[in-house]
Amino acid sequence: MSSSVPFDPWKTFHESPEEQQAIKERAKYRDAMKAEYRKLYTNPFKPPVGTPHDPALQRWYSARVTHAEYIQPSPRMGLMLLGVCGLGAAIYLLLSNNRMLITQSKCTESG
């Protein structure tokens, strides 16, 4: 059962001409990135330069460095904040109460 219409991969999903152009541009960009990678890693006279630019790694490093911008507010995060602040307040109160008791005991002993 063969079809009389030849297989055309650009019309498989019925993309518009703009979408087809965008697909071709992305493929061209990928080919340029691959060529840059091959050029850097097959150079027998490797200069001391870094790695080729990878946009995915750039996004990952940016997200890792600026993780505070990516924290989503949730009840769990609120409870964690409350716990950390509560623990800090409890430690402060214990230390200040201990200091006050030591001061009072010194005052009562001396006079």
Buried (B, 14 or more C-beta within 10 A) or exposed (E): EEEEEEEEEEEEEEEEEEEEEEEEEEEEEEEEBEEEBEEBEEEEEEEEEEEBEEEEEEEEEEEEEEEEEEEEEEEEEEEEEEEEEEEEEEEEEEEEEEEEEEEEEEEEEEE
